Amino acid sequence: MINGEELKELIANPEKTFLAERKSLSDRIEAQRLGTEEVKEAVAKTAKEKGKNLTTDFFDGKWGSLVLDIVDTGNKLKEKLNDAKKVKLFAEYLQKSDDQQLALEKLSDLVTSPYGVAIYSKISSILDSSSADEDLLQILSAYLAKVTDSEDIRKTFSRSKTVLNIISKCSPQALILIKNRQFWPVIPSNRSFAAVSGIVQGVSVAEVASEFAKVNVFSGISISSIQAAIVDMEFNGLAKLIYGNDATPGHDHNKKIMMEELTETGNFLLSELVS
């Protein structure tokens, strides 16, 4: 893990760190630069004489060390970013607690427990494989608080692994939609469509997304992102577009409506995100 000062600088000003590394690589590439024709000639000659050994010979040349530098730089930046994501996650986690000392003690208990460290590893994996935007950090930090509040992590281990496996398959926007299930809109059904066992076919996701975009709580999400989130939910078996009797308070229960509905798995995830 990088030192604290580097980490604080990366979190506060990530662009500065990336620009510095980019300039360093650019300067080294320029210093080693060959003429275009000279490069072509050298590569062609090596390819002709060595055949399958081209790659090996290439790394013995002027450009080889720079290619390795780029790989090394990419790996270092990835590691730094992953560390920064975890620090931001823990910061969000602590901000949710009224007693930060107690919260840190619970976090310490989590990462020093055989079952807890497995849960922490899964959360880390989700962070490492995503952009870890603020929405995802909010969701994961809230779930982390829920896990650390458990009196017996071993008893909640299987359930937590299941929840985190589902979260790992979802985009942050899909998780936001699920977490705000109570605001999902009714979809106008003034056009022809088919409904097989209550599941609607023949209605584009774009039409559904446009109705979601009209809801205030989703106004900060672009229609294209909402559309992708709906596809994400349906693909992962968390929601489906249905047509059936309206059981929403304030509506005629005898009237049939069209709307997205959470599946059993979707409702399971919702219960874990909001409780």
C-alpha positions as CSV (number, residue, x, y, z in Angstrom):
1,M,0.0,0.0,0.0
2,I,1.3,3.5,-0.8
3,N,2.1,5.9,2.0
4,G,-0.4,8.2,3.6
5,E,0.7,11.4,2.0
6,E,0.7,9.9,-1.5
7,L,-2.8,8.4,-0.8
8,K,-4.2,11.8,0.4
9,E,-2.8,13.5,-2.7
10,L,-4.3,10.9,-5.0
11,I,-7.7,11.2,-3.3
12,A,-7.6,15.0,-3.3
13,N,-6.1,15.5,-6.8
14,P,-6.1,12.3,-8.9
15,E,-5.5,14.1,-12.1
16,K,-2.2,15.4,-10.8
17,T,-0.9,11.9,-10.1
18,F,-2.0,10.6,-13.5
19,L,-0.6,13.6,-15.4
20,A,2.8,13.3,-13.7
21,E,3.0,9.6,-14.7
22,R,1.9,10.4,-18.2
23,K,4.5,13.1,-18.6
24,S,7.2,10.8,-17.2
25,L,6.4,8.1,-19.7
26,S,6.1,10.6,-22.6
27,D,9.5,12.0,-21.8
28,R,11.2,8.6,-21.7
29,I,9.5,7.6,-25.0
30,E,10.7,10.8,-26.7
31,A,14.2,10.3,-25.4
32,Q,14.2,6.8,-27.0
33,R,12.4,7.9,-30.2
34,L,13.6,6.4,-33.5
35,G,12.6,7.7,-36.9
36,T,9.5,6.0,-38.3
37,E,11.2,4.4,-41.2
38,E,14.1,3.2,-39.0
39,V,11.5,1.5,-36.7
40,K,9.8,-0.2,-39.6
41,E,13.1,-1.4,-41.0
42,A,14.3,-2.7,-37.7
43,V,11.1,-4.6,-37.0
44,A,10.8,-6.0,-40.5
45,K,14.4,-7.2,-40.4
46,T,14.0,-8.8,-37.0
47,A,10.7,-10.5,-38.0
48,K,12.3,-11.9,-41.2
49,E,15.4,-13.2,-39.4
50,K,13.9,-14.4,-36.1
51,G,10.3,-15.3,-37.0
52,K,8.5,-16.4,-33.8
53,N,11.3,-14.9,-31.6
54,L,10.2,-11.4,-32.6
55,T,8.6,-10.6,-29.3
56,T,11.6,-11.8,-27.3
57,D,14.0,-9.8,-29.5
58,F,11.8,-6.8,-29.3
59,F,12.2,-6.6,-25.6
60,D,16.0,-6.6,-26.0
61,G,15.7,-3.5,-28.2
62,K,15.4,0.2,-27.4
63,W,11.6,0.0,-27.0
64,G,11.4,-3.1,-24.8
65,S,12.3,-1.4,-21.5
66,L,9.7,1.3,-22.2
67,V,7.0,-1.3,-22.8
68,L,7.8,-2.8,-19.5
69,D,7.8,0.6,-17.9
70,I,4.2,1.2,-19.2
71,V,3.1,-2.1,-17.8
72,D,4.7,-1.3,-14.5
73,T,3.2,2.2,-14.4
74,G,-0.3,0.8,-15.2
75,N,0.0,-1.8,-12.4
76,K,1.2,0.8,-9.9
77,L,-1.6,3.3,-10.7
78,K,-4.2,0.5,-10.5
79,E,-2.9,-0.5,-7.0
80,K,-2.9,3.2,-5.9
81,L,-6.5,3.7,-7.2
82,N,-7.7,0.5,-5.4
83,D,-6.1,1.7,-2.2
84,A,-7.8,5.1,-2.6
85,K,-11.2,3.4,-3.2
86,K,-10.9,1.5,0.1
87,V,-9.9,4.6,2.0
88,K,-12.9,6.5,0.6
89,L,-15.2,3.5,1.5
90,F,-14.0,3.5,5.1
91,A,-14.4,7.3,5.3
92,E,-18.0,6.9,4.1
93,Y,-18.5,4.1,6.6
94,L,-17.2,6.1,9.5
95,Q,-19.3,9.2,8.6
96,K,-22.4,7.0,9.0
97,S,-21.5,6.2,12.6
98,D,-22.3,8.3,15.7
99,D,-19.4,6.6,17.5
100,Q,-16.4,6.5,15.1
101,Q,-14.1,4.7,17.6
102,L,-16.7,1.9,18.0
103,A,-17.1,1.8,14.2
104,L,-13.3,1.3,13.8
105,E,-13.3,-1.4,16.4
106,K,-16.1,-3.2,14.6
107,L,-14.2,-2.8,11.3
108,S,-11.0,-4.2,13.0
109,D,-13.0,-7.2,14.2
110,L,-14.3,-7.8,10.7
111,V,-10.9,-7.9,8.9
112,T,-9.4,-10.1,11.6
113,S,-12.1,-12.7,11.5
114,P,-11.9,-15.7,9.0
115,Y,-15.5,-15.1,7.9
116,G,-15.2,-11.3,8.1
117,V,-12.1,-11.0,6.0
118,A,-13.8,-13.1,3.3
119,I,-16.6,-10.6,3.2
120,Y,-14.1,-7.7,3.2
121,S,-12.3,-9.4,0.3
122,K,-15.5,-9.5,-1.7
123,I,-16.2,-5.9,-1.1
124,S,-12.6,-5.0,-2.1
125,S,-13.1,-7.1,-5.3
126,I,-16.2,-5.1,-6.2
127,L,-14.3,-1.8,-5.6
128,D,-11.3,-3.0,-7.6
129,S,-13.5,-3.9,-10.6
130,S,-15.5,-0.7,-10.7
131,S,-15.1,3.0,-11.0
132,A,-16.4,3.2,-7.4
133,D,-18.4,6.4,-7.9
134,E,-20.1,8.1,-5.0
135,D,-23.3,6.1,-5.4
136,L,-21.5,2.8,-5.2
137,L,-19.5,4.0,-2.2
138,Q,-22.7,5.0,-0.4
139,I,-24.3,1.6,-1.0
140,L,-21.3,-0.4,-0.1
141,S,-20.5,1.7,3.0
142,A,-24.1,1.3,4.2
143,Y,-23.9,-2.5,3.7
144,L,-20.5,-2.6,5.4
145,A,-22.0,-0.9,8.4
146,K,-24.8,-3.5,8.5
147,V,-22.3,-6.3,8.3
148,T,-20.2,-4.9,11.1
149,D,-23.2,-4.5,13.3
150,S,-23.9,-8.2,13.1
151,E,-23.5,-9.9,16.5
152,D,-22.2,-13.1,14.8
153,I,-20.6,-12.6,11.4
154,R,-20.3,-16.4,10.9
155,K,-24.1,-16.7,11.1
156,T,-24.6,-13.9,8.5
157,F,-21.6,-15.0,6.3
158,S,-23.6,-17.0,3.6
159,R,-26.3,-14.3,3.4
160,S,-23.7,-11.6,3.0
161,K,-21.8,-13.4,0.3
162,T,-25.0,-13.9,-1.6
163,V,-25.9,-10.2,-1.3
164,L,-22.4,-9.1,-2.4
165,N,-22.4,-11.5,-5.3
166,I,-25.6,-9.9,-6.6
167,I,-24.2,-6.4,-6.0
168,S,-21.1,-7.3,-8.0
169,K,-23.2,-8.0,-11.0
170,C,-25.1,-4.7,-10.9
171,S,-24.2,-1.3,-12.1
172,P,-24.4,1.5,-9.4
173,Q,-27.4,3.0,-11.4
174,A,-29.3,-0.3,-11.2
175,L,-28.6,-0.4,-7.4
176,I,-30.0,3.1,-7.1
177,L,-33.2,2.2,-8.9
178,I,-33.7,-0.9,-6.7
179,K,-33.0,1.0,-3.5
180,N,-35.7,3.6,-4.6
181,R,-38.3,1.0,-5.6
182,Q,-41.1,3.0,-3.9
183,F,-40.7,5.7,-6.6
184,W,-41.0,3.4,-9.7
185,P,-43.5,4.8,-12.1
186,V,-46.5,3.3,-13.9
187,I,-45.7,2.8,-17.6
188,P,-48.4,4.1,-20.0
189,S,-50.0,1.2,-21.9
190,N,-51.7,3.1,-24.7
191,R,-50.1,1.0,-27.4
192,S,-50.3,-2.6,-28.5
193,F,-48.1,-5.1,-26.7
194,A,-48.1,-8.7,-25.7
195,A,-48.1,-10.1,-22.1
196,V,-47.0,-13.7,-21.6
197,S,-47.8,-14.9,-18.0
198,G,-48.0,-11.3,-17.1
199,I,-44.6,-10.4,-18.4
200,V,-44.7,-7.7,-21.1
201,Q,-43.1,-8.1,-24.5
202,G,-42.9,-5.7,-27.3
203,V,-42.2,-2.5,-25.3
204,S,-38.8,-1.0,-25.7
205,V,-36.6,-0.3,-22.7
206,A,-36.2,3.2,-23.9
207,E,-39.9,3.8,-23.3
208,V,-39.7,2.5,-19.8
209,A,-36.6,4.5,-19.1
210,S,-38.2,7.7,-20.3
211,E,-40.9,7.3,-17.6
212,F,-38.3,6.6,-14.9
213,A,-36.5,9.8,-15.9
214,K,-39.6,11.9,-15.1
215,V,-39.4,10.8,-11.4
216,N,-37.6,13.5,-9.3
217,V,-35.4,11.0,-7.4
218,F,-34.0,9.8,-10.7
219,S,-33.6,13.2,-12.3
220,G,-29.8,13.2,-11.8
221,I,-29.4,10.0,-13.9
222,S,-29.3,10.3,-17.7
223,I,-32.0,8.4,-19.7
224,S,-29.3,6.3,-21.3
225,S,-28.0,5.3,-17.9
226,I,-31.5,4.5,-16.6
227,Q,-32.0,2.4,-19.7
228,A,-28.8,0.5,-19.1
229,A,-29.8,0.0,-15.5
230,I,-33.2,-1.5,-16.4
231,V,-31.5,-3.9,-18.9
232,D,-29.0,-4.7,-16.1
233,M,-31.8,-5.5,-13.6
234,E,-33.8,-7.6,-16.1
235,F,-30.7,-9.5,-17.3
236,N,-29.7,-10.3,-13.8
237,G,-33.2,-11.5,-12.9
238,L,-33.9,-8.7,-10.4
239,A,-36.8,-7.1,-12.2
240,K,-39.3,-7.7,-15.0
241,L,-41.8,-5.5,-16.9
242,I,-45.3,-6.8,-16.0
243,Y,-48.9,-6.1,-16.8
244,G,-51.5,-6.9,-14.3
245,N,-53.9,-5.8,-11.5
246,D,-52.9,-2.6,-9.8
247,A,-52.2,-3.0,-6.1
248,T,-50.7,0.4,-5.6
249,P,-52.4,2.6,-2.9
250,G,-54.5,5.3,-4.5
251,H,-55.3,3.4,-7.7
252,D,-58.2,1.3,-8.7
253,H,-57.2,-2.3,-7.7
254,N,-59.4,-3.7,-10.5
255,K,-57.4,-1.8,-13.1
256,K,-54.5,-3.4,-14.9
257,I,-51.3,-1.4,-15.3
258,M,-47.8,-1.9,-16.7
259,M,-44.8,-1.4,-14.6
260,E,-41.4,-2.8,-13.6
261,E,-41.6,-5.2,-10.7
262,L,-38.9,-6.7,-8.6
263,T,-38.5,-10.4,-8.7
264,E,-38.0,-12.5,-5.6
265,T,-34.2,-12.0,-5.9
266,G,-34.7,-8.3,-6.4
267,N,-36.8,-8.0,-3.3
268,F,-34.2,-9.9,-1.4
269,L,-31.6,-7.4,-2.4
270,L,-33.8,-4.5,-1.7
271,S,-34.4,-5.8,1.9
272,E,-30.6,-5.8,2.4
273,L,-30.0,-2.4,0.9
274,V,-32.7,-0.5,2.9
275,S,-32.7,-2.3,6.3
